[in-house]
Amino acid sequence: MFEEGQLYAPVTEDDDGVKVHLAPDHPGANDPDYRRRREVIAGPALRWKPGEPVPQVEYTDAENEIWRTVSAELAPKHERLAIRGFLEGKEALGLPTDRVPQLDEVSAGLSRLSGFQLYPAAGLVPLDQFYGSLADGVFHSTQYLRHGSTPLYTPEPDIIHEVVGHCNLLGNPAIADVKRRAGEAARRCETPEGLQFVADVFWFTIEFGVMHEDGELRCYGAGLLSSYGEIEEFRDAIIRPIDFHAMGTVEYDITHYQPTLFACDGMSELTDRVAGFFADFTDDTPGRLAAQAA
């Protein structure tokens, strides 16, 4: 199991201003310019309230170059390794590949396609808020980019992960509906354990899901679709069929490539069975699954 907070650098604000707390091994930890840039971007997002205009970020030439580099590297991998549903969403959304898009620009496209919109996130969003908001068609997205020394890697979700991975998925209405169902499941949870179980199944589906399609193993998880390295390695993982009890209880390390992945047997297993799991989920579901697995 994992905790969403492990993926983000904490952001705080006090009399000295906004501070982004990067881990010692973060690629930008010893780069004062990068740290200041992260804080400049985080401040408006931290203070933003729903209903207000989404903060605009004037991305630098270096940041736009990171976006261009990743977009160019991922495009042929998506064509070769991503499921059709992702490719259809990506084409429909039509994100720019030469510059970092603004969140309200992406929201305009998603609103038209699936009814989703983006809220700016300075960093960590509480688990219940992040997942619960999906029920309302809201996805919380960061606005910063990974460190320039490692354009093809990030230890935490940046705007490339959020927009290239998740938003292209949200451009497909059927996949967006699965995310809504996950949000509704999170909203029904009354215990931390239930919410964590939803988050873990989400991890092994929407974040790191793979699918048998047209005789090949392809990926649909946002974590794979936005990762230059891991998208090339997922076929070497141990591939298991969908097993909700295992997804919600297996131990795994988020800092390494996932050694075990769970595969849907075609798109219908994602849009029907996985969506149905979230639609029927209650706090009693983990116990019931455990009893069935015993």
Beta strands, then each sheet from edge to edge (+ up, - down):
strand 1: 11-14
strand 2: 17-20
strand 3: 117-120
strand 4: 138-141
strand 5: 210-213
strand 6: 216-219
strand 7: 238-241
strand 8: 260-265
sheet 1: 1+ 2-
sheet 2: 3+ 4+
sheet 3: 6+ 5- 8- 7-
end
